[in-house]
Amino acid sequence: MSKRCAAALAVLFVLFILPPQVEAQETSGGFTGGSIRIGYDNRTCNGALEGSIRYNSASSCGAEFCHGTAWTCPDSASGNCTQIGNVCSADDTVYIGDSPLDGQPLYATRCDHGRTWDGLKCVGDPSRECWDNCSDTVTTNIGYTTNGYDGHFNTAAIVNTDADTAVGFQNHNAPKLCRDLTVHGYSDWYMPSVYEMQLIRDAHTLIGDIDRTGYPYAYYWISAEVDSTWALTMYFKDPDGLDANIKSYGPGSTLLRCIRKPAATSSETAPTGCASVGNVCSDSTVYAGDHPNLPGTKLYVPAADQSTSIQWSSVSADTAADSNMNGAADQAWIAHNATLSQYPAMQLCENLTNNGHGDWYLPSRDELNRLYTNRAAIGGFTTGTYWSSTESSSANAQQQSFNTGTQSTSAKTTNLRVRCVRKGNFD
């Protein structure tokens, strides 16, 4: 029995054998066979709810359990793979470990992209593709120092960025191969971030089908760049480790292993009735515009600020909450890797339940600027200064004046305003 199944059974014991404490759970003598009914719980999944279960009609599985920071379907789709390197019996994916961002399980394809499993081994020629469209001309701003944890977001942002300055839209080839991949019954694959790829490096002998033949092979692409010419790779020949290749060096050399994180895809449906910025949606949230780095992904905000005066943090410490683009990743890292109560602004958004949603987060620098640009249409803002999720140093974090639009830094202990945000599903 897996640890997750055991945790779920333990929760069932607490809920239904011990005296009931939660109104969302119901038993009835009218239920034949001793059946039980689990209600919906709209609280945000966090450490206090770890192991809890709920019913969610919008979920693909119906019954979800709280694991890490996300309500997750039971691991039926990847059964019998609780140890790193295990091949999951239900779908042939490989468990590579838990995400360093939020503790959610990560799975890799059985073989490198382009190869297939014949029942005994991986066969065929692997894909060796440029990171961009072999032009080396465009910076995506997905830097490895500020976007090291969330390959799902990175891949989506890169794929939505034109790869060169020629007329028309040019694809970033390697990320798009993962983005378009359908294998093992899933179509939500992406190119690993730096720290996700390090999981593969640390356990490559268990995971299998990793090319270690040496230079110029044994390089695998990562969803982060150094500049317009270079992108990160992981080298798997001794001494292995982080490296970089010219983006156009893919053909003939650089390999690709795609991964997925089931919790990365939201089960919530998008609100309706809000086609224009500032419109109030069917769920009473306000449409705030498209995400600045994910075209077509919409941002939504509550109608009013969540705080008029709150600290970013009560402590001075370096964290990984330094993405300019991805406030959700910044907050997830804090919630999973730090003491959330020491980060009041993020804790406020993490624990917020508003208009039926519990997936609010403190906007990143770029996301906050989108709110500033559309502030008049959105409404409810003052001319005060608002926190972003983006850290700038151990003592400071980035903020923006909604009077002048100036983005700057303030001491984390400064009391500023907060407007939380959520985004629609970008898969």
C-alpha positions in Angstrom: 0.0 0.0 0.0 1.4 3.4 -0.9 2.0 6.1 1.6 -0.8 8.3 0.0 -3.3 5.4 0.2 -2.4 4.9 3.8 -2.8 8.6 4.5 -6.2 8.6 2.8 -7.3 5.6 4.9 -6.1 7.3 8.0 -8.2 10.3 7.2 -11.2 8.1 6.6 -10.7 6.6 10.0 -10.5 10.0 11.6 -13.5 11.4 9.8 -15.9 8.4 10.1 -14.8 6.3 13.1 -13.9 9.1 15.5 -16.6 11.7 16.3 -17.2 13.9 13.3 -15.7 17.4 13.4 -16.3 18.7 9.8 -19.7 19.6 8.5 -18.7 18.6 4.9 -18.8 14.9 5.8 -22.1 13.0 6.2 -23.2 9.5 6.9 -26.8 8.2 6.8 -28.6 5.1 7.6 -30.4 5.6 4.3 -27.2 4.9 2.4 -27.3 1.2 1.6 -24.1 -0.8 2.2 -22.8 1.7 4.8 -21.8 4.3 2.2 -20.6 7.8 3.1 -20.8 11.2 1.6 -17.9 13.6 1.4 -18.7 17.3 0.9 -16.8 20.0 -1.0 -14.1 21.9 1.0 -13.0 25.2 -0.6 -10.1 25.9 1.8 -6.6 26.1 0.3 -4.6 22.9 0.6 -1.7 23.5 3.0 0.1 21.8 5.8 -2.8 22.1 8.2 -5.0 20.1 5.8 -2.4 17.6 4.7 -4.1 14.2 4.1 -7.7 15.6 4.1 -10.1 14.5 1.4 -13.0 16.3 -0.3 -15.5 15.8 -3.1 -15.0 18.1 -6.2 -17.5 17.7 -9.0 -15.2 19.7 -11.3 -12.3 17.3 -10.8 -11.6 14.4 -13.2 -11.6 12.0 -10.3 -14.3 13.5 -8.0 -12.6 12.6 -4.7 -9.4 14.6 -4.1 -6.9 14.6 -1.2 -4.7 17.4 0.1 -1.0 16.7 -0.7 1.6 19.5 -0.3 -0.1 22.6 -1.6 -2.7 21.2 -4.0 -5.9 19.2 -4.0 -4.9 16.1 -6.0 -6.6 13.1 -7.4 -5.6 9.7 -5.8 -2.6 8.3 -7.6 -4.6 5.7 -9.5 -3.1 6.9 -12.8 0.4 6.1 -11.7 0.0 3.3 -9.2 2.8 1.2 -7.6 5.4 3.9 -8.2 6.2 5.5 -4.8 10.0 5.1 -5.1 12.2 7.2 -7.4 12.8 5.3 -10.6 9.7 3.1 -10.3 7.8 2.6 -13.5 4.1 3.3 -12.8 2.0 0.2 -13.6 -1.0 2.1 -14.9 0.7 4.3 -17.5 4.4 3.4 -17.9 5.6 6.9 -16.7 8.6 7.0 -14.4 8.4 8.6 -10.9 11.4 11.0 -10.6 10.7 12.5 -7.2 8.7 15.3 -5.7 8.8 18.9 -6.9 11.2 21.1 -5.0 8.7 23.9 -5.6 5.6 22.5 -3.9 6.2 18.9 -3.1 3.9 17.5 -5.8 5.0 14.2 -7.5 6.8 14.5 -10.9 6.8 11.9 -13.6 9.0 11.5 -16.7 8.5 9.8 -20.0 9.8 6.2 -20.1 12.2 7.2 -22.9 13.9 10.3 -24.3 11.8 12.3 -26.7 11.7 10.5 -30.1 12.3 7.0 -28.7 9.7 4.5 -27.8 9.5 1.5 -25.4 9.2 -1.9 -27.1 8.5 -3.8 -24.0 12.1 -4.4 -23.1 14.0 -1.3 -23.9 13.8 2.2 -25.5 14.3 2.0 -29.3 14.6 4.5 -32.1 16.5 7.7 -32.7 16.1 10.4 -30.0 15.0 13.9 -30.9 17.9 16.3 -31.1 16.5 19.8 -31.7 17.4 23.4 -31.3 16.2 25.2 -28.1 14.9 28.0 -30.3 14.3 27.9 -34.1 18.1 27.8 -34.6 18.4 31.5 -34.9 20.0 32.6 -31.5 18.4 36.1 -31.7 15.7 36.5 -29.1 15.7 36.6 -25.3 12.7 35.1 -23.7 13.5 36.4 -20.2 13.1 32.9 -18.7 16.3 33.2 -16.8 17.7 30.3 -14.8 18.3 32.4 -11.6 14.7 33.6 -11.3 12.7 30.9 -12.9 14.5 27.8 -11.6 11.6 25.8 -10.2 8.5 25.8 -12.4 9.2 24.2 -15.8 5.5 24.0 -16.6 5.2 27.8 -16.5 8.6 28.3 -18.2 7.7 26.0 -21.1 4.3 27.8 -21.7 6.0 31.2 -21.6 8.8 30.1 -24.0 6.4 28.5 -26.4 4.3 31.7 -26.5 7.4 33.8 -27.3 8.4 34.4 -30.9 11.8 32.8 -31.5 13.2 35.4 -33.8 12.6 38.8 -35.3 11.6 37.6 -38.8 8.0 38.2 -40.1 5.5 35.9 -38.5 5.6 33.7 -35.4 8.6 31.3 -35.1 8.5 28.5 -32.6 11.0 27.5 -30.0 11.5 24.0 -31.2 12.5 21.9 -28.2 10.0 23.4 -25.7 7.3 23.0 -28.2 8.1 19.3 -28.7 7.3 18.7 -25.0 4.3 21.0 -25.1 2.8 19.1 -28.1 3.7 15.6 -26.8 1.0 13.1 -26.2 2.3 9.9 -24.7 1.4 7.5 -21.9 -2.2 8.9 -22.1 -1.2 12.5 -21.2 -0.8 15.7 -23.1 0.5 18.0 -20.3 4.2 17.4 -20.7 6.8 20.2 -20.4 10.5 20.8 -20.5 12.1 20.6 -17.0 13.3 23.6 -15.0 16.8 23.7 -13.5 15.8 22.1 -10.2 13.5 19.6 -11.8 16.3 18.5 -14.1 18.5 18.1 -11.1 16.1 15.5 -9.8 16.7 13.5 -13.0 20.5 14.0 -12.7 20.6 12.8 -9.1 18.6 9.7 -9.9 19.5 9.0 -13.6 20.7 5.5 -13.0 17.3 4.7 -11.4 15.2 6.6 -14.0 16.9 5.0 -17.0 17.4 5.7 -20.7 19.7 8.7 -20.0 22.5 9.1 -22.6 25.9 9.2 -20.9 28.1 8.6 -24.0 29.9 11.9 -23.4 30.7 14.9 -25.5 29.1 16.1 -27.8 26.2 14.0 -26.6 24.7 13.5 -23.1 23.4 17.1 -22.9 19.7 17.6 -22.1 17.8 20.9 -22.6 16.4 22.8 -19.6 13.6 25.4 -19.8 15.8 28.4 -18.9 18.2 30.5 -20.9 21.4 32.4 -20.2 20.9 35.1 -22.8 19.7 35.3 -26.5 22.4 32.9 -27.6 22.8 30.3 -24.8 20.3 28.1 -22.9 20.9 25.8 -20.0 21.6 22.1 -20.3 22.4 19.2 -18.0 25.4 17.1 -18.9 25.1 13.5 -17.9 28.7 12.3 -18.4 31.3 12.4 -15.6 31.7 15.0 -14.3 28.0 15.6 -14.8 26.3 18.9 -13.9 24.8 22.1 -15.1 26.1 23.5 -18.4 24.9 25.6 -21.3 24.7 25.1 -25.0 24.2 27.5 -27.9 20.4 27.4 -28.6 21.0 26.3 -32.2 23.2 23.4 -31.2 20.3 21.0 -30.8 20.5 19.0 -34.1 22.9 16.2 -33.7 23.7 16.7 -30.0 21.2 18.0 -27.4 18.5 15.7 -26.1 15.1 16.2 -24.5 13.3 14.4 -21.7 9.8 15.7 -21.0 8.1 15.6 -17.6 4.7 16.2 -16.1 3.2 17.2 -12.8 -0.5 16.3 -12.5 -1.2 19.1 -10.0 0.1 21.7 -12.5 -3.2 21.6 -14.4 -6.1 23.3 -12.6 -9.5 21.5 -12.5 -11.4 24.7 -12.0 -13.4 26.1 -14.9 -12.9 29.6 -16.2 -15.6 32.2 -15.3 -17.8 33.6 -18.0 -19.4 36.9 -18.9 -16.2 39.0 -18.7 -14.7 39.4 -22.2 -13.3 42.9 -21.6 -10.9 44.1 -19.0 -12.8 45.4 -15.9 -15.9 43.2 -16.5 -17.3 41.5 -13.5 -17.3 37.7 -14.2 -20.0 35.1 -13.4 -18.2 34.3 -10.2 -18.0 38.0 -9.1 -14.2 38.2 -9.8 -13.0 40.9 -12.1 -11.2 40.2 -15.3 -7.8 42.0 -15.1 -6.3 41.3 -18.5 -4.1 38.6 -20.1 -1.1 37.4 -18.2 1.9 39.4 -19.5 4.1 36.3 -20.1 1.4 33.8 -21.1 -0.8 35.2 -23.9 -4.3 33.9 -23.8 -4.1 33.1 -20.0 -6.4 35.5 -18.2 -5.8 37.1 -14.8 -8.6 37.7 -12.3 -8.7 39.7 -9.1 -11.2 40.4 -6.3 -13.1 43.7 -6.5 -11.2 45.3 -3.6 -7.7 45.1 -2.0 -7.1 42.4 0.5 -5.0 44.6 2.8 -4.2 48.3 3.1 -1.1 47.7 5.3 0.9 44.4 5.6 4.5 43.3 5.6 6.1 41.2 2.9 8.1 39.4 5.5 8.9 39.7 9.2 12.4 38.2 8.7 15.4 38.9 6.7 16.3 35.8 4.6 17.1 34.9 1.0 14.4 32.8 -0.6 13.7 31.5 -4.1 10.7 33.8 -4.5 12.5 35.9 -7.1 10.6 35.3 -10.3 9.6 38.5 -12.1 6.9 36.6 -14.0 5.4 33.8 -11.9 3.9 34.9 -8.6 2.2 31.6 -8.1 5.6 29.8 -8.1 7.1 32.4 -5.7 4.2 31.8 -3.3 4.3 28.0 -3.7 8.0 28.0 -2.8 7.4 30.0 0.3 4.4 27.9 1.4 6.3 24.6 0.9 9.9 25.6 1.9 9.6 28.3 4.5 7.5 29.3 7.5 4.5 30.9 5.8 3.5 32.9 8.9 6.7 34.9 8.5 5.6 36.1 5.1 2.3 37.9 5.9 1.5 39.2 2.4 1.8 35.8 0.8 0.1 34.1 3.7 -2.9 36.4 3.2 -3.2 35.4 -0.5 -2.4 31.7 0.3 -5.2 31.5 2.8 -7.7 33.6 0.9 -11.0 32.1 -0.2 -12.9 34.6 -2.3 -15.8 34.1 -4.7 -15.5 30.4 -4.5 -11.8 30.2 -5.3 -8.9 29.2 -3.1 -6.0 29.5 -5.6 -5.1 33.2 -5.0 -1.5 34.4 -4.9 0.6 37.5 -4.6 1.3 38.8 -8.1 4.8 38.9 -9.4 6.5 42.1 -10.6 5.2 41.7 -14.2 1.8 40.6 -13.1 1.5 43.5 -10.7 2.4 45.9 -13.5 -0.4 44.4 -15.6 -2.8 45.3 -12.8 -1.3 48.8 -12.7 -1.7 49.3 -16.5 -5.4 48.2 -16.3 -6.1 49.8 -12.9 -8.8 52.2 -14.1 -10.8 49.5 -15.8 -10.4 47.0 -12.9 -11.3 49.5 -10.2 -10.9 49.4 -6.4 -7.2 50.5 -6.4 -5.8 53.5 -4.6 -2.7 55.6 -5.4 -0.8 53.7 -2.7 2.1 51.3 -3.1 1.5 47.5 -3.6 3.6 44.5 -2.9 4.7 42.1 -5.6 5.9 38.5 -4.8 9.3 39.2 -6.3 12.2 39.3 -3.8 15.2 41.4 -4.6 17.5 40.6 -1.7 17.4 39.1 1.8 16.1 42.4 3.1 14.0 43.8 0.3 11.3 42.9 -2.2 9.8 44.7 -5.2 6.8 46.9 -5.1 5.0 49.3 -7.4 3.5 52.8 -6.8 -0.1 52.9 -8.2 0.3 56.7 -8.3 3.3 57.0 -10.6 3.7 53.4 -11.9 7.3 53.3 -10.6 8.6 49.9 -9.7 11.2 49.9 -6.9 12.2 48.0 -3.8 11.2 48.4 -0.1 12.3 46.7 3.1 10.3 43.5 3.5 9.1 44.7 6.9 7.5 47.8 5.3 3.7 47.8 5.5 2.2 48.1 1.9 -1.1 47.3 0.2 -2.0 43.9 -1.4 -4.3 42.8 -4.2 -4.3 39.1 -4.7 -4.6 37.5 -8.2 -5.5 34.2 -9.8 -5.0 33.0 -13.3 -7.0 30.8 -15.6 -5.7 27.4 -16.6 -2.9 27.8 -19.3 -3.0 24.2 -20.6 
